[in-house]
Amino acid sequence: MADYFGREYLLILDKPEVGGLEIKDLRISFKINKSLVGFPNLAEISIYNLKEENRNRFKEDSKVELYAGYKNNIKLIFKGEIRNFHNEYAKPDHITHVFAGDASKTLKTAKVNKTLGKGSTTETLYNELISNLDGVSKGVTDGLKDCITNKRSILKSIILSGSVKKWLDLISETCGFDYSINDNIIETVAKNKAMNDEPTLLINQNNGLIGIPEITEIGVDIQMFLRPEVKLGRTFKFNSLSTKINVGNLLFREVRKSTNNNTYRINSIEHIGDTRAKDWSTSLEGMKI
């Protein structure tokens, strides 16, 4: 059985103008939402009882990184930019509330202005688009690879102009893939398929399963102890003595000796934690593949 004791975290605030700030001993709470929909991932982080001088170091557009996990084993669960923040005095605590997005400003504001000649490949087009996303690097290109393998090319010259996100949405729809930016890395995955760069995660009572998995019309919703290493687009299986069935908002329970061997793609992730409360979990929304 895995060791899920000894919660630990590290929060890093890093902006050149103000130097760096590391927080690891104060109480924090957080909620991280990630989704395969082409929108920025979001984080809500609350830090308790910072010194006044450190509270004043939080600024919009500051970079934040949050690592979390267990004793001597913490991993990155969020990396992005502060979009908003405010300080609250809720006697006896001073609480700094931070709202951040993963490359949110870049994806929202990035523009492209480039002419591609006849015969340019889909890969050339994609690379040109992401080169305009400041601070974002290219990761797995599943789905896009399928488009390239099929030798789709531009039959005539094309002018790329305007919003990078609108062009990414267009090419993803044309080629049949989903894309997301995770910790400032953009990745693609074929629609209704999964990435195969990592082994399938098995979830059961011996490695952190919480409660009863809920079978939905598209797959399964499942909760477990915090697992910072899980990534969008990868696969998981679960084993549980019983499940809840939710179809059309009709909820009932099914008891099984063991679950089947269905494989699910991770479509969304929610990390929730509080160093002074019971919350320290990861919830997955999986699509059956």
Solvent accessible surface area in square Angstrom, and as a share of the most:
residue,aa,sasa,rsa
1,M,188,0.84
2,A,46,0.36
3,D,103,0.53
4,Y,35,0.13
5,F,166,0.69
6,G,41,0.39
7,R,88,0.32
8,E,66,0.30
9,Y,11,0.04
10,L,36,0.18
11,L,3,0.01
12,I,36,0.18
13,L,1,0.01
14,D,75,0.39
15,K,43,0.18
16,P,123,0.77
17,E,131,0.59
18,V,48,0.27
19,G,35,0.34
20,G,50,0.48
21,L,19,0.10
22,E,114,0.51
23,I,8,0.04
24,K,127,0.54
25,D,117,0.61
26,L,61,0.30
27,R,64,0.23
28,I,0,0.00
29,S,25,0.16
30,F,7,0.03
31,K,76,0.32
32,I,0,0.00
33,N,59,0.30
34,K,16,0.07
35,S,36,0.23
36,L,11,0.06
37,V,88,0.51
38,G,1,0.01
39,F,117,0.49
40,P,34,0.21
41,N,2,0.01
42,L,101,0.50
43,A,2,0.02
44,E,82,0.37
45,I,2,0.01
46,S,17,0.11
47,I,0,0.00
48,Y,31,0.12
49,N,71,0.36
50,L,8,0.04
51,K,141,0.60
52,E,114,0.51
53,E,122,0.55
54,N,24,0.12
55,R,35,0.13
56,N,88,0.45
57,R,63,0.23
58,F,3,0.01
59,K,92,0.39
60,E,94,0.42
61,D,51,0.27
62,S,0,0.00
63,K,97,0.41
64,V,2,0.01
65,E,40,0.18
66,L,0,0.00
67,Y,55,0.21
68,A,0,0.00
69,G,0,0.00
70,Y,18,0.07
71,K,136,0.58
72,N,136,0.70
73,N,86,0.44
74,I,57,0.29
75,K,87,0.37
76,L,51,0.25
77,I,1,0.00
78,F,0,0.00
79,K,70,0.30
80,G,2,0.02
81,E,19,0.09
82,I,0,0.00
83,R,79,0.29
84,N,84,0.43
85,F,55,0.23
86,H,89,0.40
87,N,70,0.36
88,E,71,0.32
89,Y,125,0.47
90,A,41,0.32
91,K,173,0.73
92,P,108,0.68
93,D,36,0.19
94,H,68,0.31
95,I,15,0.08
96,T,0,0.00
97,H,35,0.16
98,V,3,0.01
99,F,71,0.30
100,A,3,0.03
101,G,0,0.00
102,D,1,0.00
103,A,3,0.03
104,S,16,0.10
105,K,86,0.36
106,T,17,0.10
107,L,3,0.01
108,K,167,0.71
109,T,71,0.41
110,A,11,0.09
111,K,131,0.56
112,V,5,0.03
113,N,131,0.67
114,K,92,0.39
115,T,83,0.48
116,L,10,0.05
117,G,40,0.38
118,K,160,0.68
119,G,43,0.42
120,S,21,0.13
121,T,60,0.35
122,T,13,0.07
123,E,69,0.31
124,T,59,0.35
125,L,16,0.08
126,Y,0,0.00
127,N,54,0.28
128,E,39,0.17
129,L,0,0.00
130,I,14,0.07
131,S,82,0.53
132,N,53,0.27
133,L,4,0.02
134,D,122,0.63
135,G,64,0.61
136,V,18,0.10
137,S,62,0.40
138,K,88,0.37
139,G,27,0.26
140,V,33,0.19
141,T,18,0.11
142,D,28,0.14
143,G,4,0.04
144,L,2,0.01
145,K,110,0.47
146,D,69,0.36
147,C,3,0.02
148,I,55,0.28
149,T,101,0.59
150,N,96,0.49
151,K,175,0.74
152,R,106,0.39
153,S,53,0.34
154,I,28,0.14
155,L,152,0.76
156,K,151,0.64
157,S,65,0.42
158,I,48,0.24
159,I,115,0.58
160,L,0,0.00
161,S,66,0.43
162,G,31,0.30
163,S,22,0.14
164,V,0,0.00
165,K,41,0.17
166,K,149,0.63
167,W,45,0.16
168,L,0,0.00
169,D,57,0.30
170,L,102,0.51
171,I,13,0.07
172,S,11,0.07
173,E,124,0.56
174,T,84,0.49
175,C,19,0.12
176,G,27,0.26
177,F,1,0.00
178,D,26,0.13
179,Y,7,0.03
180,S,0,0.00
181,I,3,0.01
182,N,20,0.10
183,D,30,0.16
184,N,29,0.15
185,I,72,0.37
186,I,0,0.00
187,E,17,0.08
188,T,0,0.00
189,V,0,0.00
190,A,11,0.08
191,K,83,0.35
192,N,107,0.55
193,K,123,0.52
194,A,23,0.18
195,M,3,0.01
196,N,135,0.69
197,D,74,0.38
198,E,63,0.28
199,P,124,0.78
200,T,62,0.36
201,L,33,0.17
202,L,90,0.45
203,I,0,0.00
204,N,28,0.15
205,Q,96,0.42
206,N,93,0.48
207,N,33,0.17
208,G,3,0.03
209,L,16,0.08
210,I,54,0.27
211,G,54,0.52
212,I,55,0.28
213,P,1,0.01
214,E,35,0.16
215,I,33,0.17
216,T,31,0.18
217,E,129,0.58
218,I,94,0.48
219,G,5,0.04
220,V,0,0.00
221,D,55,0.28
222,I,7,0.03
223,Q,71,0.32
224,M,0,0.00
225,F,88,0.37
226,L,0,0.00
227,R,30,0.11
228,P,15,0.10
229,E,66,0.29
230,V,14,0.08
231,K,95,0.40
232,L,2,0.01
233,G,0,0.00
234,R,11,0.04
235,T,16,0.10
236,F,0,0.00
237,K,67,0.29
238,F,12,0.05
239,N,62,0.32
240,S,3,0.02
241,L,119,0.59
242,S,9,0.06
243,T,0,0.00
244,K,64,0.27
245,I,18,0.09
246,N,38,0.19
247,V,72,0.41
248,G,51,0.49
249,N,139,0.71
250,L,130,0.64
251,L,103,0.51
252,F,118,0.49
253,R,146,0.53
254,E,63,0.28
255,V,113,0.65
256,R,66,0.24
257,K,196,0.83
258,S,67,0.43
259,T,13,0.08
260,N,79,0.41
261,N,125,0.64
262,N,37,0.19
263,T,31,0.18
264,Y,8,0.03
265,R,9,0.03
266,I,3,0.01
267,N,24,0.12
268,S,30,0.19
269,I,4,0.02
270,E,48,0.22
271,H,1,0.00
272,I,50,0.25
273,G,2,0.02
274,D,13,0.07
275,T,38,0.22
276,R,163,0.59
277,A,45,0.35
278,K,182,0.77
279,D,59,0.30
280,W,11,0.04
281,S,10,0.06
282,T,0,0.00
283,S,33,0.22
284,L,4,0.02
285,E,68,0.31
286,G,0,0.00
287,M,27,0.12
288,K,112,0.48
289,I,82,0.41
